[in-house]
């Protein structure tokens, strides 16, 4: 679900981390304030409609774009060494849950890169899940894809309780209403082993996509709607840390990743702000 507002704010496009220059550290002192921070919030009626139609809007997105919109995320194993390091040996199978798998742009590079991994993959959009299952790399012996609303559906209907080593939550939580984010983490916690890890990456506060929103798109504090009806929240480190701590997780790393997207054709350089974090589920792992 990694989307951002385009330059004309009429379409959406992926921000590909592999096409940006990166720096890590504290959040920049943003002299640029969000251009729509003081604008009126979208009416309660429209917000309720957007919440009701959230699944439909994502399904329509995948209907329009099929599997051609996102680039494969080969950077995940580079950024998150836990995808290799959390096993005692290469012979030990890693069980992973990709929450919000889309059409498999993270899933399939992982399966191709690591032969001893089993992945549970779920997405809000039934159409996206079907695209995953139709991929020639998909194999039921190594992957189980299913449709799931993380805010209401119990993950244990498809994933055994306390069976997952690692959960990836990459550009997913931002698409969920802030009031329901805690429910998502509580749901994930049920299938994650004690001591298991959540690998998180999403939009950070004052990201360029946030600054580009026009009047009439604000849903709440740091929460916006795109022209296609999909929504995006922009995280601060403090908000994210508190959210995870309240649901029984401990922060390992929680830092801003500052990037620069360069459009050579247009001669443009835009600042990007992502939040990249790792959280562990409190409790003793079976191996300890």
Secondary structure, 3 states (H helix, E strand, C coil): CCCEECCCCCCEECCCHHHEEEEEECCCCCCCCCCCCCCCCCCHHHHHHHHHCHHHHHHHHHHHHCCCCCCCCCCHHHHCCHHHHCCCCCCCCEEEEEECCCCCCCHHHHHHHCCCEEEEEEECCHHHHHHHHHCCCCCCCCEEEEECCCCCCCHHHCCCCCCEEEEEEECCHHHCCHHHHHHHHHHHHHHEEEEEEEEEEEEECCCHHHHCCCCCCEEECCEEECCCCCEEECECHHHHHHHHHHCCEEEEEEEEEEEEEEECCCCEEEEEEEEEEEEEECCCCCCC
